[in-house]
Amino acid sequence: MYDLIIKNGTLVDFDKNKLTVKDIGIKDNKIASIDSSLNSGRKIIDAKDKIVSPGFIDIHMHEEKIIDGEDEEIYDIAYKMLKMGVTTCVGGNCGNNRQSIDEFFNFIDSNGAPINYMIFAGHNYYRNKLGIDRYKEATKEQIEKMIDLIKEDIGKNGAVGLSFGIEYSPGISLEEILEICNSIKEYDILISAHYRADAKKGIDSIKELIMISQATGLPMQISHLGSCTAMGQMRESLDIIKEAIDRGINVRADCYPYDAFSTFIGSSVFDDGCFDNWNKSYDSILLTEEPYKNIRCTEEIFYKVRKEYPNMLAVAFVMNEDEVIESLKESFVYVASDGLLNKGQGHPRAAGTFPRIIGRYVRDGNRLELIDQLKKMTKLPAERLKLAHKGEIKVGMDGDIVIFDYDKIIDCATFDNPTASPLGIEYVIINGEIALQNNEILQNRLGKVIRRFKYKIRWD
């Protein structure tokens, strides 16, 4: 007898690039059977006229600190991920960890989590730990200390790789990056990087990241490409990345489907010259928290908030939607949320990214293709992360599944209400158990830690 049967669902078959109606039997947390008629199950879901997809994998999000408290406080972002069909996510991006990886993982090991977690070791976290000024280069001694700390988190604690947030610490030199990367090549890690600069400076930044991958031989994941070059430079940046891939350089990118980015107002992203670079003015910046919630900046407000509320999240409307969609058409650009919230405030991408792609740009806009986008949400990031048991619906794969109504799925999160739940996500199944049904969370601690060495990850 199966633990769970999903009957009559329209399954996504990436090998044949088509949808097919079949039943799925899940037993002991794994997909045990895919057939035309399964009946013996402790629980049965009728998924007639619904699409049954592998659980979405968010390769770029920002749940990097877990605090004691109520569930919604402990996991500021994970429940929003769960409600939009994400079953596995990767934190620690953009060079950022806000607590030690060991502490983060130990909490989940002991208490469970809404979804499955992986995490990068964030370069800026180690810089901050050593008290390095973000505008200054690290010394030789400081680099050696960072290498020791990074090796411990990758080799002992199971971080999936190393992330850089170069724009957030302008003092980071290319030499620092190369020395650190070359010192940890034995681990065959994945590198994720938030570029050095965007817009008019974005092309040079993309070239730098490609060069780092080429020089070190390590795979490079370029973070949120839209917020780097969807300001008039996207086509050129895509051509540069494609040419690098054709030359055998292991570089990929990810992107979220919005025309605005978000980060902390006190960060170096908003240093002098940013508006000239974007060809925008102060009113392109929306503030997200009290006492300036949903207020657009003036020059006076901008500098006041930078000084008095540096940790407030701000949203910058500086990107072109058409260029964002152009990037998502490329096979090497994956869907990722870059989800970042501060006590439920911030950018709607943390609660809307995946349903928005399917409902707004595939179904309603007919600008993207369904199976292609589902592949970028599941199989491709699973392969990138070397998750051999996730990302496809096949016998032996993990029981991570999302069932959605194609006719109804849509994002509801807005810049005024950034955490509103999407519509059309009918079931989310994590590790073979039903976690969510019709937007109601049934079990909230089914997720687990996925450590790098658990899957014996190698980067081919």
Secondary structure as the mmCIF struct_conf table of DSSP 4:
data_model
#
loop_
_struct_conf.conf_type_id
_struct_conf.id
_struct_conf.beg_label_comp_id
_struct_conf.beg_label_asym_id
_struct_conf.beg_label_seq_id
_struct_conf.end_label_comp_id
_struct_conf.end_label_asym_id
_struct_conf.end_label_seq_id
STRN STRN1 TYR A 2 ASP A 13
TURN_TY1_P TURN_TY1_P1 PHE A 14 ASN A 17
STRN STRN2 LYS A 18 LYS A 27
TURN_TY1_P TURN_TY1_P2 ASP A 28 ASN A 29
STRN STRN3 LYS A 30 ASP A 35
BEND BEND1 SER A 36 SER A 36
STRN STRN4 GLY A 41 ASP A 46
TURN_TY1_P TURN_TY1_P3 LYS A 48 ASP A 49
STRN STRN5 ILE A 51 PRO A 54
HELX_LH_PP_P HELX_LH_PP_P1 GLY A 55 GLY A 55
STRN STRN6 PHE A 56 ASP A 58
BEND BEND2 ILE A 59 HIS A 60
STRN STRN7 MET A 61 MET A 61
BEND BEND3 ASP A 68 GLU A 70
HELX_RH_AL_P HELX_RH_AL_P1 ASP A 71 ILE A 74
TURN_TY1_P TURN_TY1_P4 ASP A 76 ILE A 77
HELX_RH_AL_P HELX_RH_AL_P2 ALA A 78 LYS A 83
TURN_TY1_P TURN_TY1_P5 MET A 84 GLY A 85
STRN STRN8 VAL A 86 GLY A 91
TURN_TY1_P TURN_TY1_P6 CYS A 94 GLY A 95
BEND BEND4 ARG A 98 GLN A 99
HELX_RH_AL_P HELX_RH_AL_P3 ILE A 101 ASN A 111
STRN STRN9 ALA A 113 ALA A 113
BEND BEND5 PRO A 114 ILE A 115
STRN STRN10 ASN A 116 ILE A 119
HELX_LH_PP_P HELX_LH_PP_P2 PHE A 120 PHE A 120
STRN STRN11 ALA A 121 GLY A 122
HELX_RH_AL_P HELX_RH_AL_P4 HIS A 123 LYS A 129
TURN_TY1_P TURN_TY1_P7 LEU A 130 GLY A 131
TURN_TY1_P TURN_TY1_P8 ARG A 134 TYR A 135
BEND BEND6 LYS A 136 LYS A 136
HELX_LH_PP_P HELX_LH_PP_P3 GLU A 137 THR A 139
HELX_RH_AL_P HELX_RH_AL_P5 LYS A 140 GLY A 155
TURN_TY1_P TURN_TY1_P9 LYS A 156 LYS A 156
BEND BEND7 ASN A 157 ASN A 157
STRN STRN12 GLY A 161 GLY A 165
HELX_RH_3T_P HELX_RH_3T_P1 ILE A 166 TYR A 168
TURN_TY1_P TURN_TY1_P10 PRO A 170 GLY A 171
HELX_RH_AL_P HELX_RH_AL_P6 LEU A 174 SER A 183
TURN_TY1_P TURN_TY1_P11 ILE A 184 ILE A 184
HELX_RH_3T_P HELX_RH_3T_P2 LYS A 185 TYR A 187
HELX_LH_PP_P HELX_LH_PP_P4 ILE A 189 ILE A 189
STRN STRN13 LEU A 190 HIS A 194
BEND BEND8 ARG A 196 ARG A 196
HELX_RH_3T_P HELX_RH_3T_P3 ALA A 199 LYS A 201
HELX_RH_AL_P HELX_RH_AL_P7 GLY A 202 THR A 216
STRN STRN14 MET A 220 ILE A 222
TURN_TY1_P TURN_TY1_P12 LEU A 225 LEU A 225
HELX_RH_AL_P HELX_RH_AL_P8 GLY A 226 THR A 229
TURN_TY1_P TURN_TY1_P13 ALA A 230 GLN A 233
HELX_RH_AL_P HELX_RH_AL_P9 MET A 234 ASP A 246
TURN_TY1_P TURN_TY1_P14 ARG A 247 GLY A 248
STRN STRN15 VAL A 251 CYS A 255
BEND BEND9 PRO A 257 PRO A 257
BEND BEND10 ASP A 259 ASP A 259
STRN STRN16 PHE A 261 PHE A 264
TURN_TY1_P TURN_TY1_P15 ILE A 265 GLY A 266
BEND BEND11 SER A 267 SER A 267
HELX_RH_3T_P HELX_RH_3T_P4 SER A 268 PHE A 270
BEND BEND12 ASP A 271 ASP A 271
TURN_TY1_P TURN_TY1_P16 ASP A 272 GLY A 273
HELX_RH_AL_P HELX_RH_AL_P10 CYS A 274 TRP A 278
TURN_TY1_P TURN_TY1_P17 ASN A 279 ASN A 279
HELX_RH_3T_P HELX_RH_3T_P5 TYR A 282 SER A 284
STRN STRN17 ILE A 285 LEU A 287
BEND BEND13 GLU A 289 GLU A 289
TURN_TY1_P TURN_TY1_P18 GLU A 290 PRO A 291
BEND BEND14 TYR A 292 TYR A 292
TURN_TY1_P TURN_TY1_P19 LYS A 293 ASN A 294
STRN STRN18 ILE A 295 ARG A 296
HELX_RH_AL_P HELX_RH_AL_P11 GLU A 299 GLU A 308
TURN_TY1_P TURN_TY1_P20 PRO A 310 ASN A 311
STRN STRN19 LEU A 313 ALA A 316
HELX_RH_AL_P HELX_RH_AL_P12 GLU A 321 LEU A 328
TURN_TY1_P TURN_TY1_P21 LYS A 329 LYS A 329
BEND BEND15 GLU A 330 GLU A 330
TURN_TY1_P TURN_TY1_P22 SER A 331 PHE A 332
STRN STRN20 VAL A 333 VAL A 335
STRN STRN21 GLY A 339 GLY A 339
STRN STRN22 LEU A 341 ASN A 342
TURN_TY1_P TURN_TY1_P23 LYS A 343 GLY A 344
STRN STRN23 GLN A 345 GLY A 346
TURN_TY1_P TURN_TY1_P24 PRO A 348 PRO A 348
HELX_RH_AL_P HELX_RH_AL_P13 ARG A 349 ARG A 356
HELX_RH_PI_P HELX_RH_PI_P1 ILE A 357 ASP A 364
TURN_TY1_P TURN_TY1_P25 GLY A 365 GLY A 365
BEND BEND16 LEU A 368 LEU A 368
HELX_RH_AL_P HELX_RH_AL_P14 LEU A 370 MET A 377
TURN_TY1_P TURN_TY1_P26 THR A 378 THR A 378
HELX_RH_AL_P HELX_RH_AL_P15 LYS A 379 ARG A 384
TURN_TY1_P TURN_TY1_P27 LEU A 385 LYS A 386
TURN_TY1_P TURN_TY1_P28 ALA A 388 HIS A 389
BEND BEND17 LYS A 390 GLU A 392
TURN_TY1_P TURN_TY1_P29 VAL A 395 GLY A 396
BEND BEND18 MET A 397 MET A 397
STRN STRN24 ASP A 398 ASP A 398
STRN STRN25 ILE A 401 PHE A 404
TURN_TY1_P TURN_TY1_P30 TYR A 406 LYS A 408
STRN STRN26 ILE A 410 ILE A 410
BEND BEND19 PHE A 415 ASN A 417
TURN_TY1_P TURN_TY1_P31 PRO A 418 THR A 419
HELX_LH_PP_P HELX_LH_PP_P5 ALA A 420 PRO A 422
STRN STRN27 LEU A 423 LEU A 423
STRN STRN28 ILE A 425 ILE A 430
TURN_TY1_P TURN_TY1_P32 ASN A 431 GLY A 432
STRN STRN29 GLU A 433 GLN A 437
TURN_TY1_P TURN_TY1_P33 ASN A 438 ASN A 439
STRN STRN30 GLU A 440 ILE A 441
BEND BEND20 LEU A 442 LEU A 442
BEND BEND21 ASN A 444 ASN A 444
STRN STRN31 GLY A 447 GLY A 447
STRN STRN32 VAL A 449 VAL A 449
HELX_RH_3T_P HELX_RH_3T_P6 ARG A 452 TYR A 455
TURN_TY1_P TURN_TY1_P34 LYS A 456 LYS A 456
#
